[in-house]
């Protein structure tokens, strides 16, 4: 995720802890993992989605869908032309 897309995709009605160290402690992960996700150097994994969902009383699917939306958006930005539909039959 990029920093800008992370802020949009991961915004939720349930506020995140204001300090990454608090989030890392709550999620039982290294602060480097939180920083990499927030700074767009790592994606939200299924394991992290489970942890975020539990900590913020949300479904893990919310976090995976947010990551998937960012991935599709970034892929669409890098593809200049999509292939024509295949003829079947």
Secondary structure, DSSP 4 states (H G I P E B T S, - for coil): --HHHHHHHT--SSPPPSSHHHHHHHHTS-HHHHHHHHTTSSPPPHHHHHHHHHHHTS-HHHHHHHHHHHHHHHHHHH-S-PPPPPP--
